[in-house]
Amino acid sequence: MGHPAVIRTTRPLEGVHLEVSGPPALTAPALGHVRALGATAPEPARTPGGPARFAAAGNGPGKVTAHTAWADVLPEAHAVDEATVQAATGMMQVHGRRDGAPRGLAVDYAATCASVLTVQGLLAAMLGRARGGTRNTHVTAGADRAALLTLSQYLAAANAPEAEAVELAPGGPPFTAACGTRFELEALDPAPWARFWRDLGAPEEAVRAGWPPFQFRYATACAPLPEELHRTTRGVSWARIQQAASAAGAEVCPLHPLTDTAAERGSRGPWTLTPREETWDAPATGTAPDAALPLAGLTVLEAGRRIQAPLAAHLLGLLGADVVRIEPPGGDPLRGMPPCCSDVSARWLALNRGKRAVQIDIKSPVGQAELRELAAGADVFLHNWAPGKAEQFGLGPDHLAAVNAGLVYVYTSGWAGWQADVPMGTDFMVQARTGVGAAARPADEAPAPSLMTLIDVLGGLLGAEAVLGGLLLRARTGRGVRVESSLLGAAETLTAPALHRAAAGGGTRRPAAFRSPCATADGWIAPSDDSAAAVRGRSAELRQLTSQQALDALRADGLAATAVTTDLGALPHDPRLAGVLTRDPLGSLVVPSPWRFA
């Protein structure tokens, strides 16, 4: 039966009050999200450093607390802010692969992900209490843990016994037309890729040689394309490029200024949660009073491709849910994507470790009936199919609600139904269309979407956050919930600070040389943002010192910095992360959980 005391609740945190303190980079995204989920939360006092603290209390979920620091697994001296976390975890190295040298992201990516993960932890703790649990009321997170999670695929690949399928070397999109228009190209199969380039007159050898690095750029964060391809686009008009893409079945998107999307979209949350009208009788198995993790006893069905949905389900599994992965007949083809550990893709394991797999042909009536039968006993169904596919297969939210009124039905989409001249909903196209390519680089660099999968990964985090909000709303109302998150929401979450700066009279892009590492005699060091100006003034001196000598000299003068990780394969042996990175039974590298519960 329903829950009369809260039956009118439409948002999971209605009646909850949240007190927050700490640096804006770690608190602002979380504040925006908990408010969108219904909580009241006054503006915190702005503090330049230190950890973020959260204390939630009120009707329904009860009292839970969270603590999020820059350094939770790293030594504090090496992770004092966004810049140093990016440097120590290898994020600068991955983002810089396109350019051949480590490069800092001008957006606060680690902090944003840590803030979203903190909200996830709070929601999970509240859900555990709503299900009758008494444990897990305090959550500890860290920007360093968040960074390692976002890099888990790259770290797993770099520490696998096999080599990459393609060369890791500088290069990649965007391309430039004769008029100077910079643009992204998307082709998910080799046929549209080849048709596009042949139509533009590119050399056949370059077309063939360019496909493997272009195809693998999602995995490698670089794409050393033949220069002939870039030369081809520079020799033709933007109109001609659009025409060729349309005829080939590929897609192109010019790099948009950040302010374009904001003006077109306005302000909204990164997801929607819509409770169903009919009530639902929760089974006795829905309670978990003594569970070690807050989602123990819950079942998640995941029919995900690539990164976004599989990562969301992976996070739910780390919180204790039993995750059942729906794969096509013959299994997920990405299981064999090199490099492998014991014949299983290291990258695939980073997103799917610990899940149970069921092979179902969802295109057939028999397979559709099988999935509906599984959904009848599940708590969550999660997918990221192309728009309209679920309804076409008879697996839309209304179809599955007919067999399970209490199901939390989750669609992790690309554009959340936004139809304003949007391209294919993939990571780099979303970066191009929403201005992430501009925000990710400082003002002295040409805009370019990062080849690190920023939006797919953050989209997966937001998907898990939305699922937890839906589960908590179901626990409070006794109703199933329809949930949608999107890559668009991830882009808007990541770029919100830049838009706030612009609204306050500043620029959307960070200043010249922002988060640029400094060369030493044997590597690179990255200063904290507060110490950057002083450290750059000593660049000539630092080039004559080893990285350790440079760090010693800077710290003696009260400046903060850390060594930049440039070899992901050596990171497990880095004394800054002693014992933090482990191996699974197949030998694949495992990053730590993004939360600790107490």
C-alpha positions in Angstrom: 0.0 0.0 0.0 1.0 3.6 -0.3 2.5 5.8 2.4 -0.2 8.3 3.5 2.2 10.6 5.3 4.2 11.4 2.2 1.8 10.4 -0.6 1.8 13.8 -2.2 5.6 14.0 -2.4 6.7 14.6 -6.0 10.5 15.0 -5.3 12.5 12.6 -3.2 14.1 15.2 -0.8 11.0 17.2 -0.1 10.9 18.0 3.7 14.7 17.5 3.9 17.0 20.4 5.1 20.7 20.4 4.2 23.4 22.3 5.8 26.6 22.7 3.7 30.0 24.1 4.1 33.2 24.0 2.1 34.8 25.2 -1.1 32.4 26.1 -4.0 34.0 23.7 -6.4 33.0 20.8 -4.2 29.7 22.1 -2.9 28.0 24.0 -5.8 27.0 21.1 -8.0 25.7 19.1 -5.0 23.7 22.1 -3.8 22.1 22.6 -7.2 21.1 18.9 -7.4 19.8 18.4 -3.9 17.6 21.6 -4.4 16.3 20.2 -7.6 15.5 17.0 -5.7 13.4 19.0 -3.3 15.7 19.8 -0.3 16.0 23.2 1.2 19.6 24.2 1.5 20.8 27.8 2.4 23.9 29.2 0.6 27.0 28.0 2.5 29.8 30.3 3.7 32.4 30.4 1.0 35.7 28.8 2.1 38.7 28.7 -0.3 40.0 25.3 0.7 39.4 22.3 3.0 36.8 19.6 2.8 33.1 20.0 2.1 30.6 18.9 4.8 27.0 18.0 4.3 24.4 17.3 7.0 20.8 16.4 5.9 17.9 16.0 8.3 14.1 16.1 8.0 11.0 14.1 7.2 11.3 10.7 5.6 14.9 9.8 5.1 16.1 11.0 8.5 19.6 12.3 9.3 22.7 11.5 7.2 26.0 13.3 6.8 28.8 13.4 4.2 32.4 14.6 4.1 34.1 15.2 0.7 37.8 16.2 0.6 40.3 16.9 -2.2 42.5 14.1 -0.8 41.0 10.9 0.5 43.4 8.3 -0.9 46.2 10.7 -1.9 48.5 12.4 0.6 47.0 15.8 1.4 50.1 17.6 0.2 49.6 16.2 -3.3 45.9 16.9 -3.7 44.9 20.4 -2.4 42.7 21.5 -5.3 41.4 20.6 -8.7 44.7 21.2 -10.5 46.8 18.9 -8.2 44.1 16.1 -8.3 44.1 16.2 -12.1 47.9 16.0 -12.1 48.4 13.2 -9.5 45.7 10.9 -10.8 46.8 11.0 -14.5 43.9 13.1 -15.7 46.2 15.7 -17.2 48.0 13.0 -19.1 44.9 11.5 -20.6 43.4 14.9 -21.5 46.8 15.9 -23.0 47.2 12.8 -25.2 45.8 14.7 -28.3 48.6 17.3 -27.8 51.4 15.0 -26.9 52.0 16.5 -23.4 50.0 16.7 -20.1 47.4 19.4 -20.1 45.0 20.5 -17.4 41.3 20.7 -18.0 40.1 24.2 -17.5 36.8 22.9 -16.1 36.6 21.5 -12.5 35.9 18.0 -13.7 37.2 16.0 -10.7 35.4 18.3 -8.3 32.1 18.2 -10.2 32.2 14.4 -10.3 33.0 14.3 -6.6 30.1 16.5 -5.9 27.7 14.4 -7.9 29.1 11.2 -6.2 28.5 12.9 -2.8 24.9 13.4 -3.6 24.7 9.8 -4.7 26.1 8.7 -1.4 23.6 10.9 0.6 20.7 9.5 -1.5 21.9 5.9 -1.0 22.2 6.4 2.7 18.8 7.9 2.9 17.4 5.0 0.8 19.0 2.5 3.1 17.3 4.2 6.1 14.0 4.3 4.3 14.2 0.6 3.6 14.6 -0.1 7.4 18.4 0.0 7.7 20.3 1.6 10.6 23.8 1.5 9.1 25.6 3.7 6.5 24.5 7.1 7.7 27.8 8.8 7.1 29.4 9.0 3.6 33.1 9.9 2.9 34.1 10.8 -0.7 37.1 12.5 -2.3 37.9 14.4 -5.5 40.9 12.0 -5.9 38.6 8.9 -5.7 36.2 10.6 -8.2 39.1 11.3 -10.6 40.4 7.7 -10.4 36.8 6.4 -11.2 36.5 8.7 -14.2 39.9 7.3 -15.5 39.2 3.7 -14.7 39.0 2.6 -18.3 42.3 4.3 -19.2 44.0 3.0 -16.2 42.8 -0.6 -16.8 44.0 -0.5 -20.4 47.4 0.9 -19.5 47.9 -1.8 -16.9 46.8 -4.8 -19.0 49.3 -7.3 -20.3 48.4 -6.7 -24.0 49.1 -3.7 -26.1 46.6 -1.3 -27.5 45.0 -2.1 -30.8 46.0 1.3 -32.2 48.9 3.7 -31.6 48.7 6.1 -28.7 50.1 9.3 -30.4 49.1 13.0 -30.7 46.3 14.0 -33.0 42.6 14.0 -33.5 39.6 16.2 -34.3 38.3 18.8 -34.5 38.6 19.5 -38.2 38.6 22.9 -39.9 36.8 24.0 -43.1 38.2 26.5 -45.6 36.2 29.3 -44.0 37.7 28.6 -40.6 34.7 26.7 -39.1 36.0 24.2 -36.6 33.8 21.1 -36.4 33.4 17.6 -35.0 32.7 14.6 -37.2 30.8 11.5 -36.0 30.6 8.1 -37.9 29.9 5.0 -35.8 30.6 2.6 -38.7 33.4 2.5 -41.4 31.0 2.8 -44.3 29.7 6.4 -43.6 33.3 7.4 -42.7 34.6 6.2 -46.0 31.7 7.7 -48.0 32.2 11.1 -46.4 35.9 11.3 -47.1 35.7 9.9 -50.6 33.0 12.5 -51.4 35.4 15.2 -50.3 38.3 13.7 -52.4 40.5 12.6 -49.6 43.3 10.1 -50.6 42.1 6.5 -50.3 45.1 5.4 -48.3 44.4 8.2 -45.7 40.7 7.2 -45.5 41.6 3.6 -44.7 44.4 4.5 -42.3 42.3 7.1 -40.5 39.4 4.8 -39.5 41.1 2.7 -36.8 42.4 5.6 -34.7 39.1 7.5 -35.2 37.1 4.5 -34.1 39.2 3.9 -31.0 39.4 7.6 -29.9 36.6 7.0 -27.3 38.9 4.4 -25.7 42.3 6.0 -26.2 41.7 9.8 -25.8 43.7 10.4 -29.0 43.4 9.9 -32.7 46.6 10.2 -34.8 44.8 10.8 -38.1 46.7 11.2 -41.4 47.4 14.9 -42.1 45.8 14.4 -45.5 42.3 14.3 -43.9 42.8 17.6 -42.1 44.2 19.0 -45.4 41.1 17.8 -47.2 38.6 19.7 -45.0 40.7 22.8 -45.0 40.4 22.9 -48.8 36.5 22.8 -49.0 33.7 25.0 -47.8 31.6 24.3 -44.7 28.5 23.9 -46.9 30.3 21.3 -49.0 31.3 19.4 -45.8 27.7 19.4 -44.5 26.5 18.1 -47.9 29.0 15.3 -47.9 28.1 14.3 -44.3 24.4 14.2 -45.1 24.9 12.1 -48.2 27.3 9.7 -46.4 25.2 9.1 -43.3 27.8 10.7 -41.1 27.2 13.8 -39.0 29.1 17.0 -38.5 28.7 19.7 -35.8 30.4 23.1 -35.6 31.9 24.0 -32.2 29.4 26.3 -30.5 30.2 29.0 -28.1 29.2 28.1 -24.5 26.6 30.8 -24.2 24.6 29.5 -27.2 23.2 26.4 -25.4 22.5 28.3 -22.2 20.4 30.9 -24.1 18.5 28.2 -26.0 17.8 25.9 -23.1 17.4 28.0 -20.0 17.8 26.5 -16.5 16.6 23.0 -15.5 17.8 20.0 -13.6 20.1 17.4 -15.3 17.3 14.7 -15.0 13.6 14.3 -14.5 11.8 12.1 -12.0 8.1 11.4 -12.6 6.1 9.2 -10.2 3.4 7.1 -11.7 -0.2 7.5 -10.7 -0.9 3.9 -9.5 0.4 2.7 -6.1 2.5 -0.4 -5.6 2.8 -2.9 -2.8 6.4 -3.2 -1.8 7.5 -6.8 -1.2 9.0 -7.9 2.1 12.3 -8.5 0.3 12.5 -4.8 -0.4 13.8 -4.2 3.1 17.4 -4.6 4.1 17.8 -3.6 7.8 21.2 -5.1 8.4 22.8 -4.8 4.9 26.5 -3.9 4.6 25.6 -1.6 1.6 22.5 0.5 1.2 21.2 -1.1 -2.1 21.7 -4.7 -1.0 18.6 -6.8 -2.0 17.7 -4.6 -4.9 17.9 -5.8 -8.5 18.9 -3.6 -11.5 18.4 -4.7 -15.1 20.8 -2.8 -17.4 20.5 -2.8 -21.2 23.3 -0.4 -21.8 25.8 0.3 -24.6 29.2 2.0 -24.5 29.8 4.0 -21.3 26.8 6.0 -20.0 24.3 3.4 -18.9 26.9 0.7 -18.1 28.7 3.1 -15.7 25.5 4.1 -14.0 24.7 0.4 -13.4 28.3 -0.2 -12.2 27.9 2.4 -9.6 24.6 0.9 -8.4 26.4 -2.4 -8.1 29.1 -0.8 -6.0 26.3 0.4 -3.7 25.1 -3.2 -3.2 22.6 -3.8 -6.0 22.4 -7.0 -7.9 23.0 -5.9 -11.5 21.8 -8.1 -14.4 23.2 -7.0 -17.7 21.1 -7.6 -20.9 23.4 -8.5 -23.8 22.6 -9.5 -27.4 22.9 -13.1 -28.6 26.6 -14.0 -28.6 27.4 -11.5 -25.8 28.6 -7.9 -25.8 31.1 -7.5 -28.6 33.0 -5.0 -26.5 34.0 -7.9 -24.2 36.8 -8.6 -26.6 38.0 -5.0 -27.2 41.8 -4.9 -26.6 43.8 -4.8 -24.5 42.5 -7.8 -22.6 43.1 -9.6 -19.3 42.5 -13.3 -19.5 40.6 -12.8 -22.8 38.3 -10.2 -21.4 38.6 -6.5 -22.3 40.2 -4.5 -19.5 38.1 -1.5 -20.4 34.9 -3.6 -20.4 35.7 -4.9 -17.0 36.2 -1.4 -15.6 32.5 -0.8 -16.4 30.9 -4.2 -16.0 32.9 -6.1 -13.4 30.6 -8.1 -11.0 27.5 -7.9 -13.2 25.5 -11.0 -14.1 24.8 -11.3 -17.9 21.7 -12.6 -19.7 21.7 -12.9 -23.5 18.4 -11.7 -25.0 17.4 -10.8 -28.5 15.3 -7.7 -27.7 14.3 -7.4 -31.4 12.3 -10.6 -31.2 8.9 -11.2 -29.6 10.4 -14.0 -27.6 13.2 -11.9 -26.3 10.9 -9.0 -25.5 8.7 -11.4 -23.4 11.8 -12.6 -21.6 12.9 -9.1 -20.7 9.4 -8.2 -19.5 9.5 -11.3 -17.3 12.8 -10.2 -15.8 11.4 -6.7 -15.3 8.5 -8.1 -13.3 10.9 -9.0 -10.5 13.3 -6.1 -10.7 13.5 -2.7 -9.0 15.2 -0.8 -11.8 15.3 -1.1 -15.6 18.0 1.1 -17.1 18.9 1.6 -20.8 20.4 4.1 -23.3 18.9 2.8 -26.5 18.3 5.3 -29.4 15.2 7.4 -29.0 12.0 5.5 -29.7 13.6 2.1 -29.7 12.2 1.0 -26.3 8.6 1.8 -27.4 9.3 0.1 -30.8 10.3 -3.1 -28.9 7.3 -2.9 -26.6 9.7 -2.2 -23.7 8.8 1.4 -22.9 7.9 2.6 -19.5 4.2 2.0 -19.8 4.8 -1.5 -21.2 7.0 -2.5 -18.2 4.8 -0.8 -15.7 2.0 -3.2 -16.7 4.1 -6.0 -15.3 5.7 -4.1 -12.4 3.9 -1.0 -11.1 6.8 -0.3 -8.7 9.6 -0.3 -11.4 12.0 2.6 -11.5 12.3 2.9 -15.3 15.4 4.8 -16.3 16.4 6.2 -19.7 19.9 7.7 -20.0 19.6 9.7 -23.2 21.7 12.0 -25.3 19.6 15.1 -25.6 16.6 14.6 -23.3 14.2 15.3 -26.1 15.8 18.6 -27.0 15.3 19.0 -30.8 17.0 22.4 -31.5 19.3 21.4 -34.3 21.1 18.8 -32.3 23.5 16.1 -33.8 23.9 12.5 -32.8 23.9 12.2 -29.0 27.5 11.0 -28.5 30.1 12.4 -26.2 32.2 14.5 -28.6 29.2 15.8 -30.5 27.5 16.9 -27.2 30.8 18.6 -26.2 30.8 20.4 -29.6 27.2 21.5 -29.6 27.1 22.7 -25.9 30.3 24.6 -25.7 32.2 22.2 -23.6 35.0 22.3 -26.1 35.4 26.0 -25.3 35.1 25.7 -21.5 37.6 22.8 -21.3 40.5 24.9 -22.7 41.8 28.3 -21.5 41.4 31.5 -23.5 44.7 31.3 -25.3 43.9 27.9 -26.9 41.5 27.1 -29.7 38.3 25.5 -28.5 38.4 21.7 -28.9 36.3 19.0 -27.2 38.4 16.8 -24.9 39.1 13.4 -26.3 38.8 12.1 -22.8 35.1 11.0 -22.5 34.1 13.7 -20.1 30.4 13.7 -20.9 29.8 10.0 -21.2 31.4 9.4 -17.8 29.7 12.4 -16.1 26.5 11.3 -17.8 26.8 7.9 -16.2 27.3 9.5 -12.8 24.2 11.6 -13.3 22.3 8.5 -14.4 23.1 6.7 -11.2 22.2 9.8 -9.2 18.8 9.9 -11.0 18.2 6.2 -10.3 18.9 6.7 -6.6 16.5 9.7 -6.5 13.9 7.5 -8.2 14.4 4.7 -5.8 14.1 7.1 -2.8 11.0 8.7 -4.3 9.5 5.2 -4.7 10.3 4.3 -1.1 8.6 7.5 0.1 5.5 7.3 -2.1 4.9 3.7 -2.9 4.8 4.5 -6.6 6.9 3.5 -9.5 9.0 6.3 -11.1 10.0 7.2 -14.6 13.4 8.7 -14.8 15.5 10.4 -17.5 19.0 11.7 -17.4 21.1 12.8 -20.4 24.5 13.7 -21.8 23.1 17.2 -22.2 22.5 17.4 -18.5 26.1 16.3 -17.9 27.4 19.1 -20.2 25.2 21.7 -18.5 26.4 20.5 -15.0 30.0 20.7 -16.1 29.8 24.2 -17.7 27.5 25.8 -15.0 30.4 27.5 -13.2 31.6 29.1 -16.5 28.1 30.5 -17.1 27.9 31.8 -13.6 31.2 33.6 -14.1 29.8 35.1 -17.3 26.7 36.2 -15.5 28.8 37.9 -12.9 30.7 39.9 -15.6 33.6 37.6 -16.2 34.5 35.4 -19.1 33.2 31.9 -19.8 36.8 30.8 -20.5 39.6 30.6 -18.0 42.7 32.9 -18.6 45.7 32.1 -20.7 48.0 29.3 -19.5 45.4 28.2 -16.9 46.4 24.8 -15.4 49.5 24.4 -17.6 52.0 22.1 -16.0 55.6 23.2 -15.7 58.5 21.2 -17.2 61.3 20.0 -14.9 64.6 18.2 -15.8 62.9 14.8 -15.6 59.1 15.4 -16.0 56.4 17.8 -15.1 54.9 19.4 -12.0 51.5 21.1 -11.6 51.0 23.9 -9.2 47.8 24.5 -7.4 45.6 27.1 -8.9 46.5 29.5 -6.1 50.2 29.0 -6.5 50.3 28.9 -10.3 51.3 32.5 -11.0 54.3 32.3 -8.6 55.4 28.9 -9.9 55.3 30.0 -13.5 57.5 32.9 -12.6 60.2 30.4 -11.7 59.9 28.2 -14.8 63.5 28.7 -15.9 64.7 27.6 -12.5 62.4 24.5 -12.4 63.7 23.2 -15.7 67.1 22.7 -14.1 65.7 20.7 -11.2 64.3 17.2 -11.0 60.6 17.1 -10.2 61.2 16.1 -6.5 63.8 18.9 -6.2 61.3 21.4 -7.7 58.6 20.3 -5.3 60.9 20.6 -2.3 61.9 24.1 -3.3 58.4 25.3 -4.0 57.0 23.8 -0.7 59.8 25.4 1.2 58.4 28.8 0.0 54.9 27.9 0.9 53.7 27.0 -2.6 51.6 23.9 -3.4 52.3 21.6 -6.3 52.6 17.9 -7.2 54.3 15.7 -9.8 52.2 15.1 -12.9 51.5 11.4 -13.6 52.6 10.8 -17.2 52.8 7.0 -17.2 49.5 5.4 -16.3 51.1 2.0 -16.3 53.4 3.1 -13.4 50.6 4.6 -11.3 49.9 1.4 -9.2 53.5 1.7 -8.0 53.4 5.4 -7.3 54.0 6.0 -3.6 51.3 8.6 -3.5 48.8 5.7 -4.2 50.4 2.9 -2.3 48.0 0.0 -2.0 45.0 2.0 -3.4 44.8 0.3 -6.9 44.2 -3.4 -6.8 43.6 -6.3 -9.3 40.6 -8.5 -9.9 40.8 -12.3 -10.3 41.4 -11.8 -14.1 44.3 -9.5 -13.4 42.6 -6.3 -14.4 43.3 -3.1 -12.5 40.5 -2.0 -10.1 40.1 1.6 -8.8 38.7 2.1 -5.3 35.0 2.6 -4.6 34.2 6.3 -4.8 32.6 6.2 -1.3 33.2 4.9 2.2 30.2 4.4 4.4 30.0 4.3 8.2 
